Amino acid sequence: MNEESEATTETVDAGNSVGIITGLGELPPGTILDEGAVARIFSRHTASVKRAVERGELPPPVRMFGRPCWTAGSILVHIEARLEAAKEDAAKDAARIASHSP
């Protein structure tokens, strides 16, 4: 996990927010990330990762050896589901607004 975390950190340090998502997307889906690695990927503190989970912005972790962990794939699937839900909400809002316009 350390080699993968270091590679991810290099990707994050070299890029902007678009690079961060690309870095996460370039990892094999089964890559296991601990809380520290997730924090580095998103350039945040581990406390921010915990709050993002509480807000539903990240999926809940599983505990491995007493540490919260995710797979890269589970984070991407969660983000994609949130994007799809936002797209559906926007379409519903647009339809609602269109139905009320003269």
C-alpha positions as CSV (number, residue, x, y, z in Angstrom):
1,M,0.0,0.0,0.0
2,N,2.9,2.4,0.6
3,E,4.1,2.2,-3.0
4,E,0.6,2.9,-4.3
5,S,0.1,5.8,-1.8
6,E,3.4,7.3,-2.8
7,A,2.6,7.1,-6.5
8,T,-0.8,8.7,-5.8
9,T,0.8,11.5,-3.8
10,E,3.1,12.3,-6.7
11,T,0.0,12.5,-9.0
12,V,-1.8,14.8,-6.6
13,D,1.2,17.0,-6.0
14,A,1.8,17.5,-9.7
15,G,-1.8,18.3,-10.6
16,N,-4.7,20.4,-9.9
17,S,-8.2,19.2,-8.9
18,V,-8.6,17.6,-12.4
19,G,-5.4,15.8,-11.9
20,I,-6.6,14.5,-8.5
21,I,-9.6,12.8,-10.1
22,T,-7.4,11.5,-12.9
23,G,-5.0,10.1,-10.4
24,L,-7.7,8.3,-8.6
25,G,-9.2,7.0,-11.8
26,E,-5.8,5.7,-12.9
27,L,-5.5,3.4,-9.9
28,P,-6.6,-0.2,-10.4
29,P,-10.2,-0.5,-8.9
30,G,-9.0,-2.9,-6.3
31,T,-6.3,-0.7,-4.9
32,I,-6.8,-0.4,-1.1
33,L,-6.5,3.1,0.2
34,D,-6.3,4.0,3.9
35,E,-7.6,7.2,5.3
36,G,-4.3,8.9,4.9
37,A,-4.1,8.0,1.2
38,V,-7.6,9.2,0.6
39,A,-6.7,12.5,2.3
40,R,-3.6,12.9,0.1
41,I,-5.5,12.1,-3.0
42,F,-8.0,14.9,-2.3
43,S,-5.4,17.2,-0.8
44,R,-7.3,17.3,2.5
45,H,-6.7,16.4,6.2
46,T,-7.9,13.1,7.5
47,A,-10.5,14.9,9.6
48,S,-12.0,16.3,6.3
49,V,-12.2,12.7,5.0
50,K,-14.2,11.7,8.1
51,R,-16.5,14.7,7.6
52,A,-17.0,13.9,3.9
53,V,-18.1,10.4,4.8
54,E,-20.5,11.9,7.4
55,R,-22.0,14.2,4.7
56,G,-22.2,11.3,2.2
57,E,-19.6,12.8,-0.1
58,L,-17.5,9.7,0.2
59,P,-18.7,6.1,0.8
60,P,-18.4,4.6,4.3
61,P,-15.1,2.9,4.8
62,V,-14.5,-0.7,5.9
63,R,-12.1,-1.3,8.7
64,M,-9.0,-3.3,8.1
65,F,-6.7,-3.9,11.0
66,G,-8.5,-1.2,12.8
67,R,-8.0,1.4,10.1
68,P,-10.7,2.8,7.8
69,C,-10.1,1.8,4.2
70,W,-11.7,2.0,0.7
71,T,-10.9,0.6,-2.7
72,A,-10.3,3.1,-5.4
73,G,-13.2,1.6,-7.3
74,S,-15.7,2.0,-4.5
75,I,-14.9,5.7,-4.3
76,L,-15.2,6.2,-8.0
77,V,-18.5,4.3,-8.1
78,H,-19.8,6.5,-5.3
79,I,-18.8,9.7,-7.0
80,E,-20.4,8.5,-10.3
81,A,-23.6,7.7,-8.5
82,R,-23.7,11.1,-6.9
83,L,-23.0,12.7,-10.3
84,E,-25.9,10.7,-11.9
85,A,-28.2,11.7,-9.1
86,A,-27.3,15.4,-9.5
87,K,-27.9,15.1,-13.3
88,E,-31.4,13.6,-12.6
89,D,-32.2,16.3,-10.1
90,A,-31.2,19.0,-12.6
91,A,-33.4,17.4,-15.3
92,K,-36.3,17.3,-12.9
93,D,-35.8,21.0,-11.9
94,A,-35.6,22.0,-15.6
95,A,-38.8,20.1,-16.3
96,R,-40.5,21.7,-13.3
97,I,-39.4,25.2,-14.3
98,A,-40.5,24.6,-18.0
99,S,-43.9,23.4,-16.9
100,H,-44.5,26.6,-14.9
101,S,-43.3,29.1,-17.6
102,P,-46.0,30.8,-19.8
